[in-house]
Amino acid sequence: MSDKEFTTWVVYAHPADYPTKYVARAWYSTRQGMVKMGSAGVILTDTLEQMHEEMEWKGLVMLLPMPGDDPVIIETWI
């Protein structure tokens, strides 16, 4: 990530690629409005509590999903 990118972590509950896990994926937004998923930005946990601990350790703040988000998206952290 460069200093011109902003990282957002999207948390998914049991997505198709990890059906038994909670998954957080890093998404990078640039000042130009481009959004891309980071190749190394993935966190896997067994419980939502563990995921919250990971995100809080990073000093992030949770946002609830937006209407129209995919049902597996349960929260976003900035």
N, CA, C and O of each residue as an XYZ file, in Angstrom:
312
protein
N       0.843     -1.179      0.000
C       0.000      0.000      0.000
C       0.882      1.235      0.000
O       1.881      1.290      0.718
N       0.521      2.220     -0.797
C       1.267      3.470     -0.820
C       0.582      4.489      0.087
O      -0.505      4.241      0.608
N       1.232      5.640      0.269
C       0.636      6.686      1.099
C      -0.556      7.346      0.408
O      -1.234      8.181      1.006
N      -0.813      6.980     -0.841
C      -1.950      7.531     -1.570
C      -3.119      6.556     -1.608
O      -4.074      6.762     -2.358
N      -3.053      5.494     -0.805
C      -4.126      4.512     -0.754
C      -4.713      4.454      0.649
O      -4.022      4.687      1.641
N      -5.987      4.142      0.707
C      -6.727      4.007      1.954
C      -7.201      2.568      2.047
O      -7.807      2.057      1.106
N      -6.933      1.905      3.169
C      -7.308      0.498      3.314
C      -8.620      0.358      4.045
O      -8.837      0.984      5.082
N      -9.494     -0.465      3.502
C     -10.754     -0.844      4.118
C     -10.765     -2.358      4.215
O     -10.439     -3.040      3.244
N     -11.135     -2.898      5.373
C     -11.239     -4.349      5.554
C     -12.710     -4.737      5.543
O     -13.490     -4.238      6.354
N     -13.093     -5.621      4.634
C     -14.463     -6.114      4.539
C     -14.484     -7.520      5.125
O     -13.695     -8.382      4.738
N     -15.413     -7.739      6.079
C     -15.519     -9.033      6.752
C     -16.700     -9.797      6.174
O     -17.814     -9.284      6.073
N     -16.421    -11.043      5.799
C     -17.406    -11.938      5.200
C     -17.658    -13.118      6.136
O     -16.717    -13.650      6.727
N     -18.908    -13.528      6.276
C     -19.259    -14.696      7.081
C     -19.420    -15.895      6.159
O     -20.344    -15.952      5.348
N     -18.524    -16.833      6.295
C     -18.601    -18.118      5.595
C     -18.792    -17.986      4.084
O     -19.746    -18.533      3.532
N     -17.882    -17.259      3.407
C     -18.003    -17.131      1.951
C     -17.727    -18.462      1.256
O     -17.216    -19.397      1.872
N     -18.061    -18.540     -0.004
C     -17.942    -19.794     -0.760
C     -16.523    -20.358     -0.759
O     -16.347    -21.576     -0.750
N     -15.507    -19.489     -0.768
C     -14.133    -19.996     -0.815
C     -13.603    -20.442      0.551
O     -12.604    -21.159      0.612
N     -14.246    -20.034      1.639
C     -13.882    -20.459      3.006
C     -15.167    -20.670      3.802
O     -15.460    -19.881      4.700
N     -15.937    -21.708      3.501
C     -17.275    -21.866      4.078
C     -17.327    -22.082      5.589
O     -18.400    -21.967      6.181
N     -16.211    -22.389      6.223
C     -16.215    -22.606      7.671
C     -15.531    -21.471      8.435
O     -15.318    -21.579      9.643
N     -15.188    -20.389      7.744
C     -14.405    -19.308      8.352
C     -15.079    -17.948      8.224
O     -15.995    -17.750      7.425
N     -14.595    -17.026      9.037
C     -14.846    -15.604      8.835
C     -13.618    -15.079      8.106
O     -12.488    -15.405      8.467
N     -13.841    -14.277      7.091
C     -12.754    -13.821      6.233
C     -12.785    -12.296      6.163
O     -13.831    -11.695      5.922
N     -11.627    -11.683      6.376
C     -11.485    -10.239      6.158
C     -10.561    -10.055      4.967
O      -9.474    -10.630      4.915
N     -11.003     -9.249      4.015
C     -10.199     -8.953      2.832
C      -9.920     -7.457      2.781
O     -10.810     -6.632      2.988
N      -8.667     -7.131      2.502
C      -8.274     -5.727      2.396
C      -8.619     -5.211      1.009
O      -8.329     -5.853     -0.001
N      -9.239     -4.046      0.981
C      -9.526     -3.333     -0.260
C      -8.831     -1.990     -0.176
O      -8.925     -1.296      0.836
N      -8.134     -1.624     -1.242
C      -7.366     -0.389     -1.277
C      -8.033      0.600     -2.224
O      -8.299      0.288     -3.385
N      -8.297      1.789     -1.711
C      -8.905      2.856     -2.515
C      -7.865      3.942     -2.727
O      -7.147      4.315     -1.799
N      -7.786      4.448     -3.952
C      -6.840      5.518     -4.255
C      -7.565      6.857     -4.270
O      -8.794      6.915     -4.260
N      -6.796      7.911     -4.295
C      -7.385      9.247     -4.366
C      -8.153      9.456     -5.658
O      -9.049     10.299     -5.723
N      -7.808      8.695     -6.686
C      -8.496      8.805     -7.969
C      -9.801      8.000     -7.980
O     -10.516      8.003     -8.983
N     -10.116      7.318     -6.884
C     -11.361      6.579     -6.785
C     -11.278      5.129     -7.211
O     -12.288      4.426     -7.196
N     -10.100      4.666     -7.591
C      -9.956      3.267     -7.984
C      -9.917      2.394     -6.734
O      -9.315      2.766     -5.726
N     -10.562      1.232     -6.804
C     -10.587      0.288     -5.691
C     -10.037     -1.037     -6.186
O     -10.402     -1.509     -7.263
N      -9.151     -1.638     -5.386
C      -8.602     -2.943     -5.749
C      -8.450     -3.788     -4.494
O      -8.247     -3.264     -3.399
N      -8.550     -5.094     -4.663
C      -8.366     -5.995     -3.548
C      -6.888     -6.323     -3.437
O      -6.224     -6.581     -4.441
N      -6.374     -6.311     -2.214
C      -4.973     -6.630     -1.990
C      -4.732     -8.123     -2.037
O      -5.504     -8.897     -1.470
N      -3.667     -8.537     -2.708
C      -3.385     -9.964     -2.862
C      -2.976    -10.612     -1.545
O      -3.265    -11.789     -1.328
N      -2.313     -9.874     -0.666
C      -1.867    -10.455      0.596
C      -2.768    -10.066      1.758
O      -2.525    -10.474      2.894
N      -3.793     -9.292      1.490
C      -4.639     -8.778      2.551
C      -5.817     -9.664      2.868
O      -6.957     -9.319      2.557
N      -5.552    -10.826      3.496
C      -6.629    -11.736      3.881
C      -6.367    -12.217      5.304
O      -5.252    -12.619      5.638
N      -7.405    -12.170      6.140
C      -7.330    -12.701      7.501
C      -8.441    -13.728      7.643
O      -9.585    -13.467      7.269
N      -8.107    -14.902      8.185
C      -9.079    -15.969      8.422
C      -9.200    -16.229      9.923
O      -8.187    -16.323     10.615
N     -10.425    -16.345     10.430
C     -10.640    -16.720     11.825
C     -11.788    -17.716     11.895
O     -12.594    -17.836     10.972
N     -11.837    -18.429     13.019
C     -12.911    -19.394     13.240
C     -14.169    -18.747     13.806
O     -15.277    -19.234     13.579
N     -13.998    -17.649     14.543
C     -15.149    -16.991     15.169
C     -15.149    -15.504     14.842
O     -14.115    -14.927     14.502
N     -16.316    -14.899     14.950
C     -16.437    -13.461     14.741
C     -15.705    -12.706     15.850
O     -15.132    -11.644     15.606
N     -15.723    -13.243     17.048
C     -15.000    -12.618     18.159
C     -13.502    -12.522     17.851
O     -12.878    -11.492     18.104
N     -12.939    -13.580     17.314
C     -11.521    -13.548     16.930
C     -11.259    -12.487     15.865
O     -10.243    -11.793     15.902
N     -12.186    -12.372     14.917
C     -12.027    -11.365     13.871
C     -12.065     -9.970     14.471
O     -11.273     -9.108     14.090
N     -12.983     -9.737     15.410
C     -13.067     -8.431     16.064
C     -11.759     -8.108     16.789
O     -11.291     -6.970     16.752
N     -11.176     -9.099     17.441
C      -9.891     -8.888     18.117
C      -8.804     -8.485     17.122
O      -8.000     -7.597     17.406
N      -8.779     -9.132     15.963
C      -7.791     -8.795     14.921
C      -7.968     -7.360     14.438
O      -6.994     -6.619     14.305
N      -9.208     -6.972     14.178
C      -9.474     -5.638     13.654
C      -9.200     -4.570     14.712
O      -8.641     -3.517     14.405
N      -9.593     -4.841     15.952
C      -9.352     -3.888     17.030
C      -7.858     -3.741     17.296
O      -7.392     -2.643     17.600
N      -7.103     -4.830     17.187
C      -5.649     -4.784     17.353
C      -5.021     -3.841     16.329
O      -4.025     -3.178     16.617
N      -5.608     -3.786     15.133
C      -5.126     -2.891     14.082
C      -5.558     -1.440     14.332
O      -5.138     -0.535     13.610
N      -6.401     -1.216     15.359
C      -6.861      0.129     15.669
C      -7.980      0.609     14.769
O      -8.150      1.813     14.580
N      -8.746     -0.317     14.209
C      -9.789      0.022     13.249
C     -11.152      0.191     13.925
O     -11.348     -0.211     15.072
N     -12.081      0.792     13.191
C     -13.439      1.049     13.662
C     -14.415      0.339     12.731
O     -14.255      0.368     11.511
N     -15.430     -0.301     13.319
C     -16.382     -1.091     12.540
C     -17.540     -0.247     12.008
O     -18.067      0.631     12.692
N     -17.914     -0.546     10.761
C     -19.118      0.003     10.136
C     -20.025     -1.164      9.769
O     -19.540     -2.231      9.391
N     -21.320     -0.974      9.874
C     -22.267     -2.016      9.491
C     -22.418     -2.048      7.976
O     -22.100     -1.069      7.301
N     -22.906     -3.176      7.430
C     -23.053     -3.262      5.978
C     -24.071     -2.261      5.444
O     -24.963     -1.797      6.154
N     -23.899     -1.954      4.174
C     -24.806     -1.040      3.492
C     -25.950     -1.833      2.862
O     -25.769     -2.996      2.501
N     -27.124     -1.218      2.728
C     -28.201     -1.898      2.018
C     -27.724     -2.262      0.612
O     -27.090     -1.449     -0.062
N     -28.020     -3.452      0.183
C     -27.609     -3.892     -1.137
C     -26.289     -4.631     -1.161
O     -25.927     -5.205     -2.188
N     -25.544     -4.633     -0.034
C     -24.311     -5.426      0.022
C     -24.651     -6.905     -0.070
O     -25.752     -7.326      0.286
N     -23.708     -7.676     -0.545
C     -23.860     -9.125     -0.588
C     -24.163     -9.635      0.818
O     -23.561     -9.154      1.779
N     -25.078    -10.595      0.968
C     -25.448    -11.081      2.307
C     -24.291    -11.661      3.126
O     -24.382    -11.705      4.353
N     -23.219    -12.101      2.490
C     -22.094    -12.636      3.263
C     -21.233    -11.528      3.872
O     -20.394    -11.807      4.729
N     -21.424    -10.274      3.445
C     -20.696     -9.155      4.041
C     -21.406     -8.783      5.337
O     -22.577     -8.404      5.332
N     -20.670     -8.899      6.459
C     -21.314     -8.611      7.735
C     -20.834     -7.309      8.366
O     -21.528     -6.737      9.207
N     -19.646     -6.834      7.966
C     -19.165     -5.573      8.494
C     -17.964     -5.103      7.704
O     -17.347     -5.872      6.968
N     -17.639     -3.832      7.864
C     -16.472     -3.228      7.228
C     -15.718     -2.471      8.312
O     -16.317     -1.857      9.195
N     -14.399     -2.525      8.228
C     -13.549     -1.851      9.218
C     -12.649     -0.836      8.517
O     -12.041     -1.127      7.487
N     -12.579      0.367      9.102
C     -11.708      1.421      8.565
C     -10.805      1.937      9.671
O      -9.991      2.830      9.436
